[in-house]
Amino acid sequence: MFMTLTNPKNQRTENIVDDLLVNDSRQYTESAHAEIFRRLIVTIQEFNLKSEKTTKFMVLLAVAQVILALAQIFLAFKK
């Protein structure tokens, strides 16, 4: 059975996995693995960017809480 060689870059991840299960072509297998790893790296980079933004926001909220706590302490001693 001859299978036409498809470009993994043009496939959805599910299709790549399905094709890897039935395709014996070494060229396709290497290309598919490279594409899956590329997508994984992109996903990790996007996650890191989002988590970096979240971390900065959480630090800002923590600083605001400290300022509010200090203001409450100052006002409590002022009375």
C-alpha positions in Angstrom: 0.0 0.0 0.0 1.5 3.3 -1.1 0.7 6.3 1.0 1.3 9.9 -0.3 3.8 11.8 1.8 2.0 14.7 3.5 3.6 17.6 5.1 3.1 17.5 8.9 3.2 21.3 9.1 -0.1 21.3 7.2 -1.8 18.8 9.5 -3.6 19.0 12.8 -1.8 17.3 15.7 -4.4 14.5 15.8 -3.8 13.7 12.1 -0.1 13.6 12.6 -0.5 11.1 15.4 -2.9 9.0 13.4 -0.5 9.0 10.4 2.4 8.1 12.6 0.5 5.0 13.8 0.1 3.7 10.2 2.9 5.3 8.2 6.1 3.4 7.8 8.0 6.1 6.0 11.1 7.2 7.9 11.1 10.6 6.3 7.5 11.2 7.4 8.2 9.9 10.9 11.1 12.2 11.4 9.2 15.2 9.9 6.2 14.5 12.1 8.3 14.2 15.3 10.1 17.4 14.5 6.7 19.2 13.9 5.2 17.9 17.1 8.3 19.0 19.1 8.1 22.4 17.4 4.5 22.8 18.4 5.3 21.7 22.0 8.1 24.3 22.2 5.7 27.0 20.9 3.1 26.0 23.4 5.6 26.1 26.3 6.8 29.5 25.2 3.2 30.9 25.0 2.5 29.4 28.4 5.6 31.0 29.9 4.7 34.4 28.5 1.2 34.2 29.9 2.5 33.0 33.3 5.0 35.8 33.3 2.2 38.4 32.9 0.2 36.7 35.7 3.2 36.7 38.0 3.7 40.4 37.5 0.1 41.0 38.2 0.2 38.9 41.4 3.3 40.8 42.6 1.4 44.1 42.0 -1.5 42.8 44.0 0.8 41.6 46.8 2.4 45.1 46.9 -1.0 46.7 47.1 -2.0 44.4 50.0 1.1 45.4 51.9 0.4 49.1 51.3 -3.2 48.6 52.6 -2.0 46.7 55.6 0.6 49.4 56.5 -2.1 52.0 56.1 -4.4 50.1 58.5 -1.6 49.8 61.0 -0.7 53.5 60.7 -4.4 54.5 61.1 -4.8 52.1 64.1 -1.9 53.7 66.0 -3.0 57.2 65.1 -6.3 56.8 67.0 
